[in-house]
Amino acid sequence: MATNRSRRLRKKLCVDEFQEVGFELLLDYREDLDGEAFEAFFEAFLAQAIEANGLIFVGCDEFGMVCLAKRGSVTAEQRAAVEAWLKGRSELAGAKVGELVDAWYPDRPVNAAG
């Protein structure tokens, strides 16, 4: 594919200065967690850790990708806020918060400016 792309095409492809960064999330729930407690946790997770930080979670209840709710990239501060929120939850046996990666092309490195 050509590397000399117009600004419009770079924006459509989310590359170069338009790269969008997010992170993967893996949640491990306690085995004794009942359905009601799970529902309450997941609703709080979406409201307090995701939406309150201007983010969106795409995936299932155990694994997913966290991205900015609008066009753009997740910041290291937003990632750290989600990680801190998860660490304080007794419903989880553990949680793995991935590093910031290119949300559209995960195999590509993250731009220094992105």
BABA-551126 format. One record per residue: x, z, y of N, C-alpha, C in turn; residue in one letter; residue number from 1. Coordinates in steps of 0.2 Angstrom, whole numbers, plus 5000, padded with zeros to 4 digits. Layout:
BEGIN
+------+------+------+------+------+------+------+------+------+------+-----+
|  nc1 |  nc3 |  nc2 | cac1 | cac3 | cac2 |  cc1 |  cc3 |  cc2 | type | seq |
+------+------+------+------+------+------+------+------+------+------+-----+
|    X |    Z |    Y |    X |    Z |    Y |    X |    Z |    Y |    A | NUM |
...
+------+------+------+------+------+------+------+------+------+------+-----+
REM end
This chain:
BEGIN
+------+------+------+------+------+------+------+------+------+------+-----+
|  nc1 |  nc3 |  nc2 | cac1 | cac3 | cac2 |  cc1 |  cc3 |  cc2 | type | seq |
+------+------+------+------+------+------+------+------+------+------+-----+
| 5004 | 5000 | 4994 | 5000 | 5000 | 5000 | 5004 | 5000 | 5006 |    M |   1 |
| 5002 | 4997 | 5011 | 5006 | 4996 | 5017 | 5007 | 5003 | 5021 |    A |   2 |
| 5013 | 5004 | 5024 | 5014 | 5010 | 5027 | 5013 | 5009 | 5035 |    T |   3 |
| 5013 | 5003 | 5037 | 5012 | 5002 | 5044 | 5004 | 5001 | 5045 |    N |   4 |
| 5001 | 5007 | 5046 | 4994 | 5007 | 5047 | 4992 | 5009 | 5054 |    R |   5 |
| 4986 | 5006 | 5056 | 4983 | 5007 | 5063 | 4981 | 5015 | 5063 |    S |   6 |
| 4981 | 5017 | 5069 | 4978 | 5024 | 5070 | 4971 | 5025 | 5067 |    R |   7 |
| 4967 | 5020 | 5068 | 4960 | 5021 | 5065 | 4960 | 5021 | 5057 |    R |   8 |
| 4965 | 5017 | 5054 | 4965 | 5018 | 5047 | 4968 | 5024 | 5045 |    L |   9 |
| 4973 | 5027 | 5048 | 4977 | 5033 | 5046 | 4971 | 5039 | 5047 |    R |  10 |
| 4967 | 5038 | 5052 | 4962 | 5043 | 5052 | 4957 | 5043 | 5047 |    K |  11 |
| 4955 | 5037 | 5045 | 4950 | 5036 | 5039 | 4953 | 5038 | 5033 |    K |  12 |
| 4959 | 5037 | 5032 | 4963 | 5039 | 5025 | 4965 | 5046 | 5025 |    L |  13 |
| 4965 | 5050 | 5031 | 4967 | 5057 | 5032 | 4974 | 5057 | 5030 |    C |  14 |
| 4978 | 5053 | 5033 | 4986 | 5053 | 5032 | 4989 | 5054 | 5038 |    V |  15 |
| 4996 | 5055 | 5037 | 5000 | 5056 | 5043 | 4998 | 5062 | 5048 |    D |  16 |
| 4997 | 5060 | 5054 | 4994 | 5065 | 5059 | 4987 | 5068 | 5058 |    E |  17 |
| 4984 | 5064 | 5053 | 4977 | 5066 | 5052 | 4976 | 5069 | 5045 |    F |  18 |
| 4982 | 5071 | 5042 | 4982 | 5075 | 5036 | 4978 | 5081 | 5036 |    Q |  19 |
| 4974 | 5083 | 5031 | 4969 | 5089 | 5030 | 4972 | 5093 | 5025 |    E |  20 |
| 4973 | 5099 | 5026 | 4976 | 5104 | 5022 | 4971 | 5109 | 5020 |    V |  21 |
| 4971 | 5111 | 5013 | 4967 | 5117 | 5011 | 4971 | 5120 | 5005 |    G |  22 |
| 4967 | 5124 | 5001 | 4970 | 5128 | 4996 | 4966 | 5129 | 4990 |    F |  23 |
| 4969 | 5130 | 4984 | 4965 | 5131 | 4978 | 4964 | 5138 | 4977 |    E |  24 |
| 4958 | 5140 | 4974 | 4957 | 5147 | 4973 | 4954 | 5148 | 4966 |    L |  25 |
| 4957 | 5153 | 4962 | 4955 | 5155 | 4955 | 4953 | 5162 | 4955 |    L |  26 |
| 4947 | 5163 | 4953 | 4944 | 5170 | 4953 | 4943 | 5172 | 4946 |    L |  27 |
| 4945 | 5178 | 4945 | 4945 | 5181 | 4938 | 4940 | 5188 | 4939 |    D |  28 |
| 4934 | 5188 | 4936 | 4930 | 5193 | 4937 | 4931 | 5198 | 4932 |    Y |  29 |
| 4929 | 5205 | 4933 | 4929 | 5210 | 4928 | 4924 | 5208 | 4923 |    R |  30 |
| 4926 | 5210 | 4917 | 4922 | 5209 | 4911 | 4915 | 5212 | 4911 |    E |  31 |
| 4915 | 5218 | 4914 | 4909 | 5222 | 4914 | 4904 | 5221 | 4920 |    D |  32 |
| 4906 | 5216 | 4924 | 4902 | 5214 | 4930 | 4895 | 5211 | 4928 |    L |  33 |
| 4890 | 5214 | 4930 | 4883 | 5211 | 4928 | 4881 | 5206 | 4933 |    D |  34 |
| 4876 | 5203 | 4931 | 4873 | 5197 | 4935 | 4871 | 5199 | 4942 |    G |  35 |
| 4868 | 5204 | 4944 | 4866 | 5206 | 4951 | 4873 | 5207 | 4955 |    E |  36 |
| 4877 | 5211 | 4952 | 4884 | 5212 | 4956 | 4887 | 5206 | 4957 |    A |  37 |
| 4887 | 5201 | 4952 | 4891 | 5195 | 4953 | 4887 | 5191 | 4959 |    F |  38 |
| 4881 | 5191 | 4959 | 4877 | 5187 | 4964 | 4879 | 5190 | 4971 |    E |  39 |
| 4879 | 5197 | 4971 | 4880 | 5200 | 4978 | 4887 | 5199 | 4980 |    A |  40 |
| 4892 | 5199 | 4975 | 4899 | 5197 | 4977 | 4899 | 5190 | 4980 |    F |  41 |
| 4897 | 5185 | 4976 | 4898 | 5178 | 4978 | 4894 | 5177 | 4985 |    F |  42 |
| 4888 | 5180 | 4986 | 4885 | 5179 | 4993 | 4890 | 5182 | 4998 |    E |  43 |
| 4892 | 5188 | 4997 | 4897 | 5191 | 5002 | 4903 | 5187 | 5003 |    A |  44 |
| 4906 | 5184 | 4997 | 4912 | 5180 | 4998 | 4911 | 5174 | 5002 |    F |  45 |
| 4905 | 5171 | 5001 | 4904 | 5165 | 5005 | 4903 | 5166 | 5012 |    L |  46 |
| 4899 | 5172 | 5014 | 4897 | 5174 | 5021 | 4903 | 5177 | 5024 |    A |  47 |
| 4907 | 5181 | 5021 | 4912 | 5185 | 5025 | 4919 | 5182 | 5024 |    Q |  48 |
| 4921 | 5179 | 5019 | 4927 | 5177 | 5018 | 4928 | 5169 | 5020 |    A |  49 |
| 4923 | 5165 | 5018 | 4923 | 5158 | 5019 | 4920 | 5156 | 5026 |    I |  50 |
| 4913 | 5157 | 5026 | 4910 | 5155 | 5033 | 4912 | 5158 | 5039 |    E |  51 |
| 4914 | 5165 | 5038 | 4916 | 5168 | 5044 | 4923 | 5166 | 5047 |    A |  52 |
| 4926 | 5163 | 5043 | 4933 | 5160 | 5045 | 4933 | 5152 | 5046 |    N |  53 |
| 4926 | 5150 | 5046 | 4926 | 5142 | 5048 | 4928 | 5138 | 5042 |    G |  54 |
| 4927 | 5140 | 5036 | 4929 | 5137 | 5030 | 4923 | 5135 | 5026 |    L |  55 |
| 4925 | 5131 | 5021 | 4920 | 5129 | 5016 | 4923 | 5129 | 5009 |    I |  56 |
| 4919 | 5131 | 5004 | 4922 | 5132 | 4997 | 4918 | 5127 | 4993 |    F |  57 |
| 4922 | 5123 | 4989 | 4919 | 5118 | 4985 | 4922 | 5119 | 4978 |    V |  58 |
| 4917 | 5120 | 4973 | 4919 | 5121 | 4966 | 4914 | 5125 | 4963 |    G |  59 |
| 4916 | 5129 | 4958 | 4911 | 5133 | 4954 | 4913 | 5140 | 4956 |    C |  60 |
| 4910 | 5145 | 4952 | 4911 | 5152 | 4953 | 4917 | 5155 | 4951 |    D |  61 |
| 4921 | 5151 | 4947 | 4928 | 5154 | 4945 | 4934 | 5150 | 4948 |    E |  62 |
| 4933 | 5144 | 4950 | 4938 | 5139 | 4953 | 4936 | 5135 | 4958 |    F |  63 |
| 4940 | 5134 | 4963 | 4937 | 5129 | 4968 | 4943 | 5128 | 4974 |    G |  64 |
| 4941 | 5124 | 4979 | 4945 | 5122 | 4984 | 4942 | 5124 | 4990 |    M |  65 |
| 4946 | 5127 | 4995 | 4944 | 5129 | 5001 | 4947 | 5125 | 5007 |    V |  66 |
| 4943 | 5122 | 5011 | 4945 | 5118 | 5016 | 4941 | 5120 | 5023 |    C |  67 |
| 4943 | 5117 | 5028 | 4940 | 5118 | 5034 | 4933 | 5115 | 5034 |    L |  68 |
| 4928 | 5119 | 5037 | 4921 | 5116 | 5037 | 4920 | 5110 | 5042 |    A |  69 |
| 4925 | 5109 | 5046 | 4925 | 5102 | 5050 | 4931 | 5099 | 5049 |    K |  70 |
| 4932 | 5093 | 5052 | 4938 | 5089 | 5051 | 4944 | 5093 | 5053 |    R |  71 |
| 4949 | 5093 | 5049 | 4955 | 5097 | 5051 | 4958 | 5101 | 5045 |    G |  72 |
| 4963 | 5105 | 5047 | 4966 | 5109 | 5041 | 4965 | 5116 | 5042 |    S |  73 |
| 4966 | 5119 | 5036 | 4966 | 5127 | 5035 | 4972 | 5129 | 5038 |    V |  74 |
| 4972 | 5135 | 5042 | 4979 | 5138 | 5044 | 4981 | 5143 | 5039 |    T |  75 |
| 4987 | 5145 | 5040 | 4990 | 5150 | 5036 | 4986 | 5157 | 5037 |    A |  76 |
| 4984 | 5158 | 5043 | 4981 | 5164 | 5045 | 4974 | 5164 | 5041 |    E |  77 |
| 4970 | 5158 | 5041 | 4964 | 5158 | 5037 | 4965 | 5159 | 5030 |    Q |  78 |
| 4970 | 5156 | 5027 | 4972 | 5157 | 5020 | 4973 | 5165 | 5019 |    R |  79 |
| 4977 | 5168 | 5023 | 4979 | 5175 | 5022 | 4972 | 5179 | 5023 |    A |  80 |
| 4968 | 5178 | 5027 | 4962 | 5181 | 5028 | 4957 | 5181 | 5022 |    A |  81 |
| 4957 | 5176 | 5019 | 4953 | 5175 | 5012 | 4957 | 5179 | 5007 |    V |  82 |
| 4963 | 5179 | 5007 | 4967 | 5182 | 5002 | 4966 | 5190 | 5003 |    E |  83 |
| 4967 | 5192 | 5009 | 4966 | 5199 | 5010 | 4959 | 5202 | 5008 |    A |  84 |
| 4954 | 5198 | 5010 | 4947 | 5199 | 5008 | 4946 | 5200 | 5001 |    W |  85 |
| 4949 | 5196 | 4997 | 4948 | 5196 | 4990 | 4952 | 5202 | 4986 |    L |  86 |
| 4958 | 5204 | 4989 | 4961 | 5209 | 4987 | 4958 | 5216 | 4987 |    K |  87 |
| 4953 | 5216 | 4992 | 4949 | 5222 | 4993 | 4943 | 5223 | 4989 |    G |  88 |
| 4942 | 5218 | 4984 | 4936 | 5218 | 4981 | 4936 | 5221 | 4973 |    R |  89 |
| 4932 | 5226 | 4972 | 4932 | 5229 | 4965 | 4929 | 5225 | 4960 |    S |  90 |
| 4925 | 5219 | 4962 | 4922 | 5215 | 4957 | 4927 | 5211 | 4953 |    E |  91 |
| 4933 | 5210 | 4956 | 4938 | 5205 | 4953 | 4943 | 5209 | 4949 |    L |  92 |
| 4945 | 5206 | 4943 | 4951 | 5208 | 4940 | 4957 | 5205 | 4943 |    A |  93 |
| 4956 | 5199 | 4946 | 4962 | 5196 | 4949 | 4959 | 5190 | 4953 |    G |  94 |
| 4964 | 5187 | 4957 | 4962 | 5181 | 4961 | 4969 | 5178 | 4963 |    A |  95 |
| 4969 | 5171 | 4962 | 4975 | 5168 | 4963 | 4973 | 5163 | 4969 |    K |  96 |
| 4977 | 5164 | 4975 | 4976 | 5160 | 4981 | 4982 | 5155 | 4981 |    V |  97 |
| 4980 | 5149 | 4980 | 4986 | 5144 | 4980 | 4989 | 5143 | 4987 |    G |  98 |
| 4994 | 5139 | 4987 | 4998 | 5137 | 4993 | 4994 | 5132 | 4997 |    E |  99 |
| 4995 | 5131 | 5003 | 4992 | 5125 | 5007 | 4994 | 5119 | 5004 |    L | 100 |
| 4989 | 5114 | 5002 | 4991 | 5108 | 5000 | 4987 | 5102 | 5003 |    V | 101 |
| 4989 | 5096 | 5003 | 4985 | 5091 | 5006 | 4978 | 5090 | 5002 |    D | 102 |
| 4973 | 5091 | 5005 | 4966 | 5091 | 5002 | 4964 | 5085 | 4999 |    A | 103 |
| 4966 | 5079 | 5002 | 4964 | 5073 | 5000 | 4969 | 5070 | 4994 |    W | 104 |
| 4975 | 5071 | 4995 | 4981 | 5069 | 4991 | 4985 | 5074 | 4989 |    Y | 105 |
| 4983 | 5078 | 4984 | 4987 | 5085 | 4982 | 4994 | 5084 | 4980 |    P | 106 |
| 4996 | 5078 | 4978 | 5003 | 5076 | 4976 | 5007 | 5075 | 4982 |    D | 107 |
| 5005 | 5074 | 4987 | 5009 | 5073 | 4993 | 5011 | 5079 | 4997 |    R | 108 |
| 5017 | 5079 | 4999 | 5019 | 5086 | 5003 | 5015 | 5087 | 5009 |    P | 109 |
| 5014 | 5093 | 5011 | 5011 | 5094 | 5018 | 5016 | 5093 | 5023 |    V | 110 |
| 5013 | 5089 | 5028 | 5017 | 5088 | 5034 | 5019 | 5094 | 5038 |    N | 111 |
| 5025 | 5094 | 5041 | 5027 | 5100 | 5045 | 5022 | 5101 | 5051 |    A | 112 |
| 5019 | 5096 | 5054 | 5015 | 5097 | 5060 | 5008 | 5098 | 5057 |    A | 113 |
| 5006 | 5096 | 5051 | 4999 | 5097 | 5048 | 4998 | 5104 | 5046 |    G | 114 |
+------+------+------+------+------+------+------+------+------+------+-----+
REM end
